[in-house]
Every structure is written in C-alpha cells, then in structure tokens.
Amino acid sequence: MLDLGCGDGELLAVFADHGAQALAGVDLSAQQLELARHRPSWPPPTRGSRGAAARRIRDRHRENPAADVTVRATVAGMTTPAEVFLRDYHDRKPEAASELAVAGHIVGDDRTVYEVFADHVGVPVRVLDLGCGDGALLAVLAARGARTQAGIDLSPGHIRRALERPALAGADLRAGRAQELPFADGAFDAVVSFMALMLMVDVEKVVAEAARVLAPGGTFALGVGGPGEGALEVFPKIARPLFAVVPEDRRVPTAGDPRTRTRAGLDELLAPAGFEPVAWHEVLIDVSGPPEQVWQTCCETYYQMDSLDETQLTGLRTAFKVATRDQVTAEGRLPAKARVHVAVTRLRS
Ligand SMILES: C[S@@+](CC[C@H](N)C(=O)[O-])C[C@H]1O[C@@H](n2cnc3c(N)ncnc32)[C@H](O)[C@@H]1O
C-alpha cells in the first residue's frame, strides 16, 4: 500500500493494523516524514488508538471536505513545506487574514485598507486576486463595478468563505497555487495581491504567471507589509530571538522572497516579465488600543506564534508588557501602527 501525501503516517498505521503489508508513503514535508518514522506506536498502533486515529482523520475530512482533494493537488503541484503550513494554518483560521486587516482604521482615512488599496487598482472589468484569502478585497472590487472576479488561494477553507459572500456569487474562485494559474492568457485587466506575494516561493514564476494572464497594459497591484510603529515595532524585536530558538521539529517553515518587500526589489523582479517600474504608496493602519488587545493583534500578525509552547508564550507576553509599559497613554491605550506598502505597475503593451 502506498499513501501519497502520507503526513505523519496516521492512515498507514490504520491500514497496517488491518493487515496491510509492505507499507510506503511519500510526503513533501520532511518534518511529517520524521514524525511517521518515529511513531512511538510504530509498527502499527493498538486497536484502541487505531479507532481514535481513524476518528480524527474522519472528523478532519468532515470539517474540511476539500482536504483530500488538496492533498492530491499538493503532490501534483509540488507544494513546498511552507505552502503546506500556510494552507493548514488558514484552513484552521479562515477568518484570520481579513479580520486583522480591518481591525484598525487607516490613518487620515476612516475606510478599510481594502477600500484604500482598491483606489490604486481603479475599476477593472476582469480582476484576479492572487492569495485572495476570504475574498474581502475582491468583494470591494466587485462593489466598485469589476464584472468578472477570480481568485486563487492555497486554503480551501478561505475559498469556501469567499464563495459565501453574496458579492462573489458568480466569481471563479479556486484552491491552488499562484505559481500555476489555471486561467487563460490575457484573461484579466488587473491582477491584485494583498499581503500574499511576500509569502510566496518561486516568486519569479508568480510574476511570470501574472504577466501571462494579464492583457497588454493591464494593472498589477500589490500590498506588501512594511515595518510597524509603536508596539508593532517593539514586538518583533523581542519575539524574533525566541522564534530563532524554537526546536527544528516545531519551527514554522518560512518562505517568501525579501525582494517583494521593497520598491527596488519589486522593480528587479517585475522588469524581466515586462512590467513598468512600480508607483509606491504607503498606508498606515492604526491598531492602537488597550494593551491586551494590542498584544492579541501582535500575536495574530506572526505565523511563528504557532510554534511557541505555553512557557515561551508566557515569557514573551511578560517581556512585551515590560517593554511597552512606558508607551501606554494616560487613557490606557498602547499606540501601534501597521504599515502596508502598495506597489502598482502596468504590463507594457
Ligand atoms: C496574509 S493572507 C492574506 C489573504 C488576503 N489577501 C487578505 O487580504 O485577507 C496570505 C494568503 O496568501 C495565501 N498564499 C500564500 N502563498 C500562496 C500561493 N503560492 N498561492 C496561492 N495563495 C497563497 C495564503 O493561503 C493566505 O490566504
């Protein structure tokens, strides 16, 4: 028996218990394979734990009926460990991305960051969102008059949420990788990507795909993260040393090309695919509030928080409280601002 995308070997163990012989598995995650090899109950678990394992798998697939489909896509599409992490993370927390983006207000503007971003896109007739999450940005563009909306995201959980938005009832939304777009050449007038390109591996391929599916003269608009202010400047300084010492088997696989975060880096990536130099704008999101609320925002901003154990989390929380104590205002608010850079370019005709 061969299990494609076997993860930590849970399913293989169940089959072994039913008498299957010559078991084999493949998975793109070296971490998962290590876990499979070192199963304390390997060879096969006892009958009792077999029942529990089978129930867990069944329940997971019930919660996420697209999970097995994705596993197949994973193997076919050469998904990386970082992408497997992102897909699973966002499937577990399908509300995480857009809730965070609309948690604060834009400095000097009381609209959401998606509204401000959409100003830079204009009103395309046909728009595609790379790493569309739960469709928050596409819904804004649809409300402004974009007639054809399409999106792609690693997380089937996000795609399901996006499909529930009335504004996206007719949208073409797919679970998949931005490196391999299932859309025709020249199919869109605009391609957008908000806080997603900076997480993608093989970013030259993503840029080449964006150029392929854009019509000549089409717009490519990107939102990428920049350094935060106030508590959002303090937090990474104290959290990063902790992330660096997380044991290998719990570490969050990192991805993303640092060039996607700077204007010069983006120009370097985009020019070979036929894009003009980017126009560069800055948006500040004020997420100030009571210290506990700001702490929660900081936690939700970093995927690596997923890898900390209880002791590390408590230590970080204490260190954060001490480091930001003097910044709390007389009204009990801790100042914090998130920075997003908006880069806009056009495909040369
Ligand atoms: C921080 S979230 C932002 C989501 C959305 N743009 C929003 O503003 O709510 C990043 C998203 O990028 C997606 N993503 C990362 N790499 C991807 C890839 N190679 N192809 C498609 N989606 C990807 C993740 O699954 C995640 O939903």
The ligand as a MOL file (V3000), in Angstrom:
LIG
                    3D

  0  0  0     0  0            999 V3000
M  V30 BEGIN CTAB
M  V30 COUNTS 27 29 0 0 0
M  V30 BEGIN ATOM
M  V30 1 C -1.8930 37.1000 4.9380 0
M  V30 2 S -3.0150 36.1750 3.9810 0 CHG=1
M  V30 3 C -3.8400 37.4480 3.0480 0
M  V30 4 C -5.1110 36.9630 2.4300 0
M  V30 5 C -5.9410 38.0130 1.6790 0
M  V30 6 N -5.2130 38.5850 0.5720 0
M  V30 7 C -6.4660 39.0710 2.6220 0
M  V30 8 O -6.0880 40.2230 2.4970 0
M  V30 9 O -7.2490 38.7470 3.5190 0 CHG=-1
M  V30 10 C -1.9670 35.4180 2.7720 0
M  V30 11 C -2.7200 34.4550 1.8730 0
M  V30 12 O -1.8670 34.0570 0.7980 0
M  V30 13 C -2.1440 32.7090 0.5040 0
M  V30 14 N -0.9930 32.1680 -0.2420 0
M  V30 15 C 0.3040 32.1050 0.1690 0
M  V30 16 N 1.0760 31.5510 -0.7930 0
M  V30 17 C 0.2610 31.2720 -1.8390 0
M  V30 18 C 0.4610 30.7030 -3.1290 0
M  V30 19 N 1.6700 30.3000 -3.5330 0
M  V30 20 N -0.5970 30.5650 -3.9600 0
M  V30 21 C -1.8450 30.9510 -3.5550 0
M  V30 22 N -2.0940 31.5050 -2.3370 0
M  V30 23 C -1.0660 31.6680 -1.4950 0
M  V30 24 C -2.3720 32.0820 1.8740 0
M  V30 25 O -3.0700 30.8620 1.8020 0
M  V30 26 C -3.1550 33.1960 2.5730 0
M  V30 27 O -4.5390 33.0330 2.4270 0
M  V30 END ATOM
M  V30 BEGIN BOND
M  V30 1 1 1 2
M  V30 2 1 2 3
M  V30 3 1 2 10
M  V30 4 1 3 4
M  V30 5 1 4 5
M  V30 6 1 5 6
M  V30 7 1 5 7
M  V30 8 2 7 8
M  V30 9 1 7 9
M  V30 10 1 10 11
M  V30 11 1 11 12
M  V30 12 1 11 26
M  V30 13 1 12 13
M  V30 14 1 13 14
M  V30 15 1 13 24
M  V30 16 1 14 15
M  V30 17 1 14 23
M  V30 18 2 15 16
M  V30 19 1 16 17
M  V30 20 1 17 18
M  V30 21 2 17 23
M  V30 22 1 18 19
M  V30 23 2 18 20
M  V30 24 1 20 21
M  V30 25 2 21 22
M  V30 26 1 22 23
M  V30 27 1 24 25
M  V30 28 1 24 26
M  V30 29 1 26 27
M  V30 END BOND
M  V30 END CTAB
M  END
